[in-house]
Amino acid sequence: MSDYFAHESSYVDDGAVIGAGTKIWHFAHVMPGAVIGARCSLGQNVVVMPGTRIGDNVKIQNNVSIYEGVELENDVFCGPSCVFTNVMNPRSHVSRKHEYQRTLVKRGGSIGANATIVCGVTLGEYAFIGAGAVVTADVPPYGLMVGVPARRVGWMCQCGERLHVAASRAACAACGAGYEESGGMLRQTISPRKS
């Protein structure tokens, strides 16, 4: 008896490693060599390719493919139909498997519905990618990104509330976390209140 749930319509191939409490829903496919942490949720039609790594407590909504070269750290959220890539210049008639580029989504990052993450980038801790955005470059921690191509339009708290920076400082009204902005980066200076 496994310590994860897989719906009867899903496929979990031999050689996949899946953590305790993870749920794999309708028509999903987890391929050999994929590593998925504990307490994750993979929605309908999710595909996890060989050689990928998914941390603990990751939520992957319907119709998302995690391609080889993609790594999701703990507490990442992938909205419905968001897209990852792993080759910059694909051609059907040219094999580029040796050119896969790494994409890293760091702890707590959120990716909105239908957003596209072009390969070779890193999304910093607790970055927040708006629905439909196209990310073509690295994203700083806590960065709020929107548009095509995506640009930073603000900062988001670790808890997911938008921050308002004044005199290089911000405090989250929802959780009490404090932040300081310097040199185009944001860093947390006060931890959120315990809930």
CORKA-V924743 format. One record per residue. N is the residue number from 0. RES is the residue in one small letter. PSI is psi as a letter, one per 20 degrees, with the letter a starting at -180 (NA if undefined). D_CENTER is the distance of its C-alpha to the mean C-alpha in whole Angstrom. Layout:
N;RES;PSI;D_CENTER / N;RES;PSI;D_CENTER
//
This chain:
0;m;p;29 / 1;s;q;26 / 2;d;k;24 / 3;y;r;21 / 4;f;p;22 / 5;a;p;21 / 6;h;q;23 / 7;e;h;26 / 8;s;i;25 / 9;s;r;22 / 10;y;p;22 / 11;v;o;21 / 12;d;q;23 / 13;d;p;25 / 14;g;i;23 / 15;a;q;20 / 16;v;p;19 / 17;i;p;18 / 18;g;r;18 / 19;a;p;20 / 20;g;i;19 / 21;t;q;16 / 22;k;p;17 / 23;i;o;17 / 24;w;a;18 / 25;h;p;21 / 26;f;j;21 / 27;a;q;18 / 28;h;o;18 / 29;v;p;17 / 30;m;r;19 / 31;p;q;21 / 32;g;i;19 / 33;a;q;16 / 34;v;o;15 / 35;i;p;13 / 36;g;a;14 / 37;a;q;16 / 38;r;k;15 / 39;c;r;12 / 40;s;p;13 / 41;l;o;12 / 42;g;a;14 / 43;q;p;17 / 44;n;k;17 / 45;v;p;14 / 46;v;p;14 / 47;v;o;13 / 48;m;r;15 / 49;p;q;17 / 50;g;j;16 / 51;t;q;13 / 52;r;p;11 / 53;i;p;9 / 54;g;a;10 / 55;d;q;12 / 56;n;k;11 / 57;v;p;8 / 58;k;o;9 / 59;i;o;8 / 60;q;r;11 / 61;n;q;14 / 62;n;k;14 / 63;v;p;11 / 64;s;p;12 / 65;i;o;10 / 66;y;q;12 / 67;e;p;14 / 68;g;i;13 / 69;v;p;9 / 70;e;p;8 / 71;l;p;5 / 72;e;a;7 / 73;n;q;9 / 74;d;k;8 / 75;v;q;5 / 76;f;p;5 / 77;c;o;5 / 78;g;r;9 / 79;p;p;12 / 80;s;k;12 / 81;c;q;9 / 82;v;p;10 / 83;f;q;10 / 84;t;r;13 / 85;n;j;14 / 86;v;p;18 / 87;m;h;19 / 88;n;m;22 / 89;p;q;23 / 90;r;p;26 / 91;s;h;27 / 92;h;j;30 / 93;v;p;29 / 94;s;p;27 / 95;r;k;24 / 96;k;h;22 / 97;h;i;23 / 98;e;j;22 / 99;y;p;18 / 100;q;q;16 / 101;r;p;13 / 102;t;p;10 / 103;l;p;8 / 104;v;o;5 / 105;k;r;7 / 106;r;p;8 / 107;g;j;8 / 108;g;q;5 / 109;s;p;6 / 110;i;p;6 / 111;g;r;9 / 112;a;p;11 / 113;n;j;13 / 114;a;q;11 / 115;t;p;11 / 116;i;o;9 / 117;v;p;13 / 118;c;q;13 / 119;g;j;14 / 120;v;r;12 / 121;t;p;10 / 122;l;o;8 / 123;g;r;10 / 124;e;p;10 / 125;y;k;9 / 126;a;q;9 / 127;f;o;9 / 128;i;o;9 / 129;g;q;12 / 130;a;p;13 / 131;g;i;14 / 132;a;q;14 / 133;v;o;14 / 134;v;p;12 / 135;t;i;15 / 136;a;r;15 / 137;d;q;13 / 138;v;p;12 / 139;p;q;14 / 140;p;p;13 / 141;y;j;13 / 142;g;p;14 / 143;l;o;14 / 144;m;p;13 / 145;v;q;15 / 146;g;r;18 / 147;v;o;18 / 148;p;q;18 / 149;a;q;16 / 150;r;q;17 / 151;r;p;17 / 152;v;j;19 / 153;g;a;19 / 154;w;q;17 / 155;m;q;15 / 156;c;r;16 / 157;q;h;14 / 158;c;i;15 / 159;g;j;14 / 160;e;q;17 / 161;r;p;18 / 162;l;q;20 / 163;h;o;24 / 164;v;p;25 / 165;a;p;29 / 166;a;l;31 / 167;s;j;27 / 168;r;q;27 / 169;a;q;25 / 170;a;p;25 / 171;c;p;23 / 172;a;h;25 / 173;a;g;23 / 174;c;i;22 / 175;g;i;25 / 176;a;q;22 / 177;g;q;24 / 178;y;q;22 / 179;e;p;24 / 180;e;p;24 / 181;s;p;25 / 182;g;k;25 / 183;g;j;22 / 184;m;q;20 / 185;l;p;19 / 186;r;q;20 / 187;q;p;20 / 188;t;h;24 / 189;i;p;24 / 190;s;q;22 / 191;p;q;22 / 192;r;q;24 / 193;k;p;24 / 194;s;NA;24
//
